[in-house]
Amino acid sequence: MPELDRNMSETEDHKGRDRAADQPPRERGYALNSALGRISGFALWEHVPGLWGRGLRSPPYYALVYTTAGAGCYEDANGLRCALEPGDLIVLFPGFPVMYGAKPGADWSEFWMTFDGPVFELWDSTGLLDRTHPVWRVRPVDYWLQRFQAAVTERTESIRAGGLAAVCRLQQVLTEAQTASERAVLSEEQIEWLATAKGVLEAGADTGWTLADAARRLRMTGECFRKRFTRLAGVSPGRYRTEHRMGYACRLLLGTGLTVKAVAFKLGFADEFHFSHRFKQAMGCSPRTFRRGAPRARR
């Protein structure tokens, strides 16, 4: 991905020299902007020569680096050092020193994207992105590579809404990748139970279900359900349900002509004010601001 202390134009020159200019990236992206956040670049690089050992550097942005082939190493300012292999996803943070890559004499392939903005700062401040757990293992590689690429390349009916839609898709794929990474250490029984529990929570997105209702459907007490779900999913059932409902709300606001009041009722909220308050807590802006921002998003 781009050199951590260079701008994008300088990066392309650098990569042309140091990363085999005769093998250009199979895909390179341009900025996708919205009021909630920005995806500033992305590319798929294949057979990148090893650059390990150049010292820790601090990126000015958030970034994902997904290793698709080869092997390498990761090290950061917290003292974490680990081997990297295909299927490892590195999460980079602004101002947080890191070093990663294939060792000299070796190479690897990667898909990277850089992003920033208020909604990702919210992910960071609430711990959904965690500097103490910057490497996630998400496999199979072909499936997840397609998911990451689709998040930034999928077209929308309105070109002007492309940036906002891409930011929303990136949040969705981040959620799914985080869950997939956590599943790597779960038993088959735990994975099956968690999938069932999430299905119950998601099925109630457009109803007035409470978490107690979900617990009863799983034949558990509310407290046992909360504790087990939190332990296996890494987030509370309340937070998971809220994130799913807000994602559904975003799709309704962008993809339908429903009024904010109608969206609130469809999601099971008692009134528009309560829905707007919860939406702003999760997304950093009101539903109306979110919807108005879509037409002004630029590619």
C-alpha positions as a Markdown table, in Angstrom:
| # | Residue | x | y | z |
|---|---|---|---|---|
| 1 | Met | 0.0 | 0.0 | 0.0 |
| 2 | Pro | 1.2 | 3.6 | -0.1 |
| 3 | Glu | 4.3 | 4.6 | 1.7 |
| 4 | Leu | 3.2 | 5.7 | 5.1 |
| 5 | Asp | 4.7 | 9.2 | 5.1 |
| 6 | Arg | 4.1 | 10.2 | 1.4 |
| 7 | Asn | 1.1 | 11.6 | -0.4 |
| 8 | Met | -0.7 | 9.6 | -3.1 |
| 9 | Ser | 1.1 | 11.1 | -6.1 |
| 10 | Glu | 4.5 | 10.5 | -4.5 |
| 11 | Thr | 3.5 | 7.0 | -3.6 |
| 12 | Glu | 2.8 | 6.0 | -7.2 |
| 13 | Asp | 6.2 | 7.2 | -8.3 |
| 14 | His | 7.8 | 5.3 | -5.4 |
| 15 | Lys | 5.9 | 2.1 | -6.2 |
| 16 | Gly | 6.9 | 2.4 | -9.8 |
| 17 | Arg | 10.6 | 2.3 | -8.7 |
| 18 | Asp | 10.6 | 0.0 | -5.8 |
| 19 | Arg | 7.7 | -2.4 | -6.6 |
| 20 | Ala | 8.4 | -3.6 | -10.1 |
| 21 | Ala | 7.0 | -1.0 | -12.5 |
| 22 | Asp | 6.7 | -3.7 | -15.1 |
| 23 | Gln | 3.9 | -5.3 | -13.0 |
| 24 | Pro | 1.3 | -2.5 | -12.5 |
| 25 | Pro | -1.6 | -3.0 | -10.1 |
| 26 | Arg | -4.5 | -5.0 | -11.5 |
| 27 | Glu | -6.9 | -2.4 | -10.0 |
| 28 | Arg | -6.4 | 1.1 | -8.7 |
| 29 | Gly | -9.1 | 3.3 | -7.2 |
| 30 | Tyr | -9.7 | 7.0 | -6.8 |
| 31 | Ala | -11.3 | 8.9 | -3.9 |
| 32 | Leu | -14.9 | 8.2 | -2.8 |
| 33 | Asn | -16.1 | 11.1 | -0.7 |
| 34 | Ser | -19.1 | 11.6 | 1.6 |
| 35 | Ala | -19.9 | 13.6 | 4.7 |
| 36 | Leu | -19.4 | 10.5 | 6.9 |
| 37 | Gly | -16.1 | 9.5 | 5.6 |
| 38 | Arg | -13.8 | 9.1 | 2.6 |
| 39 | Ile | -12.1 | 6.2 | 0.9 |
| 40 | Ser | -9.0 | 7.9 | -0.5 |
| 41 | Gly | -7.5 | 5.0 | -2.5 |
| 42 | Phe | -7.3 | 1.3 | -3.1 |
| 43 | Ala | -5.4 | -1.1 | -5.3 |
| 44 | Leu | -4.5 | -4.8 | -5.8 |
| 45 | Trp | -0.7 | -5.3 | -5.9 |
| 46 | Glu | 0.7 | -8.6 | -6.9 |
| 47 | His | 4.3 | -9.9 | -6.3 |
| 48 | Val | 5.4 | -6.9 | -4.3 |
| 49 | Pro | 9.2 | -7.1 | -3.5 |
| 50 | Gly | 10.0 | -7.3 | 0.2 |
| 51 | Leu | 10.5 | -3.9 | 2.0 |
| 52 | Trp | 10.7 | -5.2 | 5.5 |
| 53 | Gly | 13.3 | -3.6 | 7.8 |
| 54 | Arg | 12.8 | 0.1 | 6.8 |
| 55 | Gly | 11.6 | 1.0 | 10.3 |
| 56 | Leu | 8.3 | 1.9 | 11.9 |
| 57 | Arg | 6.3 | 4.6 | 10.1 |
| 58 | Ser | 3.0 | 6.4 | 11.0 |
| 59 | Pro | 0.3 | 6.6 | 8.4 |
| 60 | Pro | -1.8 | 9.8 | 8.3 |
| 61 | Tyr | -5.0 | 7.7 | 7.6 |
| 62 | Tyr | -6.8 | 4.5 | 8.5 |
| 63 | Ala | -6.0 | 1.6 | 6.1 |
| 64 | Leu | -6.7 | -2.0 | 5.5 |
| 65 | Val | -4.0 | -4.3 | 4.0 |
| 66 | Tyr | -5.2 | -7.8 | 3.0 |
| 67 | Thr | -2.5 | -10.3 | 2.2 |
| 68 | Thr | -3.5 | -12.6 | -0.7 |
| 69 | Ala | -0.3 | -14.5 | -1.4 |
| 70 | Gly | 3.2 | -14.9 | 0.0 |
| 71 | Ala | 4.3 | -14.4 | 3.6 |
| 72 | Gly | 5.8 | -11.5 | 5.7 |
| 73 | Cys | 6.0 | -9.9 | 9.1 |
| 74 | Tyr | 4.2 | -7.3 | 11.1 |
| 75 | Glu | 5.5 | -5.1 | 14.0 |
| 76 | Asp | 4.1 | -2.0 | 15.7 |
| 77 | Ala | 4.7 | 0.5 | 18.5 |
| 78 | Asn | 2.9 | -1.6 | 21.1 |
| 79 | Gly | 5.6 | -4.3 | 20.7 |
| 80 | Leu | 3.5 | -6.7 | 18.7 |
| 81 | Arg | 5.4 | -8.7 | 16.2 |
| 82 | Cys | 3.9 | -11.6 | 14.2 |
| 83 | Ala | 4.2 | -13.6 | 11.0 |
| 84 | Leu | 1.8 | -12.8 | 8.2 |
| 85 | Glu | 0.3 | -15.2 | 5.7 |
| 86 | Pro | -2.5 | -15.2 | 3.1 |
| 87 | Gly | -5.7 | -14.3 | 4.7 |
| 88 | Asp | -4.3 | -11.9 | 7.3 |
| 89 | Leu | -5.9 | -8.4 | 7.3 |
| 90 | Ile | -3.9 | -5.6 | 8.8 |
| 91 | Val | -5.7 | -2.6 | 10.2 |
| 92 | Leu | -3.6 | 0.6 | 10.3 |
| 93 | Phe | -4.4 | 3.7 | 12.4 |
| 94 | Pro | -3.5 | 7.4 | 11.9 |
| 95 | Gly | -0.3 | 8.3 | 13.8 |
| 96 | Phe | 0.3 | 4.7 | 15.0 |
| 97 | Pro | 3.8 | 3.5 | 14.0 |
| 98 | Val | 3.9 | 0.2 | 12.2 |
| 99 | Met | 6.2 | -1.8 | 9.9 |
| 100 | Tyr | 5.0 | -4.7 | 7.8 |
| 101 | Gly | 5.7 | -6.6 | 4.5 |
| 102 | Ala | 7.6 | -9.4 | 2.9 |
| 103 | Lys | 11.3 | -9.8 | 3.8 |
| 104 | Pro | 14.0 | -8.9 | 1.3 |
| 105 | Gly | 14.3 | -11.6 | -1.3 |
| 106 | Ala | 10.7 | -12.6 | -1.0 |
| 107 | Asp | 7.5 | -11.1 | -2.2 |
| 108 | Trp | 3.8 | -11.1 | -1.5 |
| 109 | Ser | 0.5 | -9.9 | -2.9 |
| 110 | Glu | -1.9 | -7.5 | -1.2 |
| 111 | Phe | -5.1 | -5.5 | -1.6 |
| 112 | Trp | -5.1 | -2.2 | 0.3 |
| 113 | Met | -7.4 | 0.7 | 0.8 |
| 114 | Thr | -7.0 | 3.9 | 2.8 |
| 115 | Phe | -9.9 | 5.8 | 4.4 |
| 116 | Asp | -10.7 | 8.5 | 7.0 |
| 117 | Gly | -13.6 | 10.6 | 8.3 |
| 118 | Pro | -15.9 | 11.0 | 11.3 |
| 119 | Val | -17.6 | 7.6 | 11.1 |
| 120 | Phe | -14.3 | 5.7 | 11.2 |
| 121 | Glu | -13.1 | 7.9 | 14.0 |
| 122 | Leu | -16.2 | 6.8 | 15.9 |
| 123 | Trp | -15.3 | 3.2 | 15.2 |
| 124 | Asp | -11.9 | 3.9 | 16.6 |
| 125 | Ser | -13.0 | 5.8 | 19.7 |
| 126 | Thr | -15.6 | 3.1 | 20.7 |
| 127 | Gly | -13.0 | 0.3 | 20.3 |
| 128 | Leu | -14.6 | -1.3 | 17.3 |
| 129 | Leu | -11.2 | -0.8 | 15.7 |
| 130 | Asp | -8.6 | -1.7 | 18.3 |
| 131 | Arg | -4.9 | -0.9 | 18.2 |
| 132 | Thr | -4.1 | -3.9 | 20.4 |
| 133 | His | -5.7 | -6.3 | 17.9 |
| 134 | Pro | -4.5 | -4.9 | 14.5 |
| 135 | Val | -4.2 | -8.2 | 12.6 |
| 136 | Trp | -7.3 | -10.3 | 11.8 |
| 137 | Arg | -7.4 | -13.7 | 10.1 |
| 138 | Val | -10.2 | -13.8 | 7.5 |
| 139 | Arg | -10.5 | -16.7 | 5.1 |
| 140 | Pro | -11.0 | -18.1 | 2.4 |
| 141 | Val | -8.9 | -15.5 | 0.6 |
| 142 | Asp | -10.8 | -15.5 | -2.7 |
| 143 | Tyr | -14.0 | -14.8 | -0.9 |
| 144 | Trp | -12.8 | -12.0 | 1.2 |
| 145 | Leu | -10.7 | -10.4 | -1.6 |
| 146 | Gln | -13.9 | -10.2 | -3.6 |
| 147 | Arg | -15.8 | -8.7 | -0.6 |
| 148 | Phe | -13.2 | -6.0 | 0.0 |
| 149 | Gln | -13.0 | -5.1 | -3.7 |
| 150 | Ala | -16.8 | -5.0 | -4.0 |
| 151 | Ala | -17.1 | -2.6 | -1.1 |
| 152 | Val | -15.2 | 0.1 | -3.1 |
| 153 | Thr | -16.0 | -0.8 | -6.7 |
| 154 | Glu | -19.7 | -1.7 | -6.7 |
| 155 | Arg | -21.8 | 0.8 | -8.6 |
| 156 | Thr | -24.9 | 2.6 | -7.4 |
| 157 | Glu | -27.8 | 3.9 | -9.4 |
| 158 | Ser | -26.9 | 7.5 | -8.4 |
| 159 | Ile | -23.2 | 8.2 | -9.3 |
| 160 | Arg | -23.3 | 11.1 | -6.8 |
| 161 | Ala | -24.2 | 8.8 | -4.0 |
| 162 | Gly | -21.3 | 6.5 | -4.7 |
| 163 | Gly | -19.1 | 7.8 | -1.9 |
| 164 | Leu | -21.7 | 7.5 | 0.8 |
| 165 | Ala | -22.7 | 4.0 | -0.4 |
| 166 | Ala | -19.1 | 2.9 | -0.5 |
| 167 | Val | -18.5 | 4.1 | 3.1 |
| 168 | Cys | -21.6 | 2.2 | 4.3 |
| 169 | Arg | -20.5 | -1.0 | 2.5 |
| 170 | Leu | -17.0 | -0.7 | 4.0 |
| 171 | Gln | -18.5 | -0.5 | 7.5 |
| 172 | Gln | -20.6 | -3.6 | 6.7 |
| 173 | Val | -17.6 | -5.6 | 5.4 |
| 174 | Leu | -15.5 | -4.5 | 8.4 |
| 175 | Thr | -18.2 | -5.9 | 10.7 |
| 176 | Glu | -18.4 | -9.2 | 8.9 |
| 177 | Ala | -14.6 | -9.5 | 8.7 |
| 178 | Gln | -14.3 | -8.8 | 12.4 |
| 179 | Thr | -16.9 | -11.5 | 13.2 |
| 180 | Ala | -15.1 | -14.0 | 10.8 |
| 181 | Ser | -11.8 | -13.3 | 12.5 |
| 182 | Glu | -13.3 | -14.1 | 15.9 |
| 183 | Arg | -14.9 | -17.3 | 14.6 |
| 184 | Ala | -11.4 | -18.7 | 14.0 |
| 185 | Val | -11.2 | -19.6 | 17.7 |
| 186 | Leu | -14.8 | -20.8 | 18.2 |
| 187 | Ser | -16.0 | -24.4 | 18.2 |
| 188 | Glu | -18.5 | -25.6 | 15.6 |
| 189 | Glu | -21.2 | -25.6 | 18.3 |
| 190 | Gln | -20.4 | -22.0 | 19.3 |
| 191 | Ile | -20.4 | -20.9 | 15.6 |
| 192 | Glu | -23.8 | -22.5 | 15.0 |
| 193 | Trp | -25.2 | -20.9 | 18.2 |
| 194 | Leu | -23.9 | -17.5 | 17.4 |
| 195 | Ala | -25.3 | -17.6 | 13.8 |
| 196 | Thr | -28.7 | -18.6 | 15.2 |
| 197 | Ala | -28.6 | -15.8 | 17.8 |
| 198 | Lys | -27.6 | -13.2 | 15.2 |
| 199 | Gly | -30.4 | -14.4 | 13.0 |
| 200 | Val | -32.9 | -13.9 | 15.8 |
| 201 | Leu | -31.6 | -10.4 | 16.4 |
| 202 | Glu | -31.6 | -9.5 | 12.7 |
| 203 | Ala | -35.1 | -11.0 | 12.2 |
| 204 | Gly | -36.4 | -8.5 | 14.8 |
| 205 | Ala | -34.9 | -5.5 | 13.1 |
| 206 | Asp | -38.2 | -4.3 | 11.7 |
| 207 | Thr | -40.3 | -5.2 | 14.8 |
| 208 | Gly | -40.7 | -4.1 | 18.3 |
| 209 | Trp | -38.8 | -7.1 | 19.7 |
| 210 | Thr | -36.8 | -6.6 | 22.8 |
| 211 | Leu | -33.6 | -8.4 | 23.8 |
| 212 | Ala | -35.7 | -10.3 | 26.3 |
| 213 | Asp | -37.9 | -11.5 | 23.5 |
| 214 | Ala | -34.8 | -12.7 | 21.6 |
| 215 | Ala | -33.5 | -14.5 | 24.7 |
| 216 | Arg | -36.9 | -16.3 | 25.1 |
| 217 | Arg | -36.8 | -17.5 | 21.5 |
| 218 | Leu | -33.4 | -19.0 | 22.3 |
| 219 | Arg | -34.8 | -20.5 | 25.5 |
| 220 | Met | -32.4 | -18.6 | 27.7 |
| 221 | Thr | -32.6 | -16.0 | 30.5 |
| 222 | Gly | -31.9 | -12.5 | 29.4 |
| 223 | Glu | -28.7 | -12.4 | 31.5 |
| 224 | Cys | -27.3 | -15.7 | 30.1 |
| 225 | Phe | -28.1 | -14.7 | 26.6 |
| 226 | Arg | -26.3 | -11.3 | 27.0 |
| 227 | Lys | -23.2 | -12.9 | 28.6 |
| 228 | Arg | -22.8 | -15.7 | 26.0 |
| 229 | Phe | -23.5 | -13.5 | 23.0 |
| 230 | Thr | -21.0 | -10.8 | 24.2 |
| 231 | Arg | -18.3 | -13.5 | 24.9 |
| 232 | Leu | -18.7 | -15.1 | 21.5 |
| 233 | Ala | -19.4 | -12.1 | 19.3 |
| 234 | Gly | -17.2 | -9.5 | 21.0 |
| 235 | Val | -20.1 | -7.1 | 21.2 |
| 236 | Ser | -23.2 | -7.0 | 23.3 |
| 237 | Pro | -26.5 | -8.2 | 21.7 |
| 238 | Gly | -27.8 | -4.7 | 22.2 |
| 239 | Arg | -25.0 | -3.1 | 20.2 |
| 240 | Tyr | -25.1 | -5.8 | 17.5 |
| 241 | Arg | -28.9 | -5.3 | 17.1 |
| 242 | Thr | -28.4 | -1.5 | 16.9 |
| 243 | Glu | -25.7 | -1.8 | 14.3 |
| 244 | His | -27.8 | -4.1 | 12.2 |
| 245 | Arg | -30.9 | -1.8 | 12.5 |
| 246 | Met | -28.9 | 1.3 | 11.6 |
| 247 | Gly | -27.4 | -0.5 | 8.6 |
| 248 | Tyr | -31.0 | -1.4 | 7.5 |
| 249 | Ala | -32.0 | 2.2 | 8.1 |
| 250 | Cys | -29.2 | 3.4 | 5.8 |
| 251 | Arg | -30.4 | 1.1 | 3.1 |
| 252 | Leu | -34.0 | 2.3 | 3.4 |
| 253 | Leu | -32.9 | 6.0 | 3.5 |
| 254 | Leu | -30.7 | 5.6 | 0.4 |
| 255 | Gly | -32.8 | 3.1 | -1.6 |
| 256 | Thr | -36.4 | 4.0 | -0.9 |
| 257 | Gly | -38.6 | 7.1 | -0.9 |
| 258 | Leu | -39.9 | 6.3 | 2.6 |
| 259 | Thr | -40.1 | 9.3 | 5.0 |
| 260 | Val | -37.9 | 9.3 | 8.1 |
| 261 | Lys | -41.1 | 8.7 | 10.1 |
| 262 | Ala | -42.0 | 5.7 | 8.0 |
| 263 | Val | -38.4 | 4.3 | 8.3 |
| 264 | Ala | -38.7 | 4.7 | 12.1 |
| 265 | Phe | -41.9 | 2.8 | 12.2 |
| 266 | Lys | -40.6 | 0.1 | 9.9 |
| 267 | Leu | -37.7 | -0.5 | 12.2 |
| 268 | Gly | -40.0 | -0.8 | 15.2 |
| 269 | Phe | -39.3 | 2.6 | 16.9 |
| 270 | Ala | -42.2 | 4.2 | 18.8 |
| 271 | Asp | -41.6 | 7.6 | 17.2 |
| 272 | Glu | -39.4 | 9.5 | 14.8 |
| 273 | Phe | -37.6 | 11.4 | 17.5 |
| 274 | His | -36.3 | 8.2 | 19.2 |
| 275 | Phe | -35.2 | 6.8 | 15.9 |
| 276 | Ser | -33.4 | 10.0 | 14.9 |
| 277 | His | -31.6 | 10.1 | 18.3 |
| 278 | Arg | -30.4 | 6.5 | 18.0 |
| 279 | Phe | -29.4 | 7.0 | 14.3 |
| 280 | Lys | -27.3 | 10.1 | 15.2 |
| 281 | Gln | -25.6 | 8.2 | 18.0 |
| 282 | Ala | -24.6 | 5.4 | 15.6 |
| 283 | Met | -23.9 | 7.3 | 12.4 |
| 284 | Gly | -22.8 | 10.8 | 13.6 |
| 285 | Cys | -25.6 | 12.7 | 11.8 |
| 286 | Ser | -29.3 | 12.8 | 11.7 |
| 287 | Pro | -31.3 | 10.6 | 9.1 |
| 288 | Arg | -32.2 | 13.7 | 7.2 |
| 289 | Thr | -28.6 | 14.9 | 7.0 |
| 290 | Phe | -27.5 | 11.4 | 6.0 |
| 291 | Arg | -30.1 | 11.4 | 3.2 |
| 292 | Arg | -29.3 | 14.9 | 2.0 |
| 293 | Gly | -25.6 | 14.1 | 2.0 |
| 294 | Ala | -26.1 | 11.3 | -0.5 |
| 295 | Pro | -26.7 | 13.4 | -3.6 |
| 296 | Arg | -23.8 | 15.7 | -2.8 |
| 297 | Ala | -21.3 | 12.9 | -2.5 |
| 298 | Arg | -18.6 | 13.2 | -5.2 |
| 299 | Arg | -16.6 | 10.6 | -6.9 |
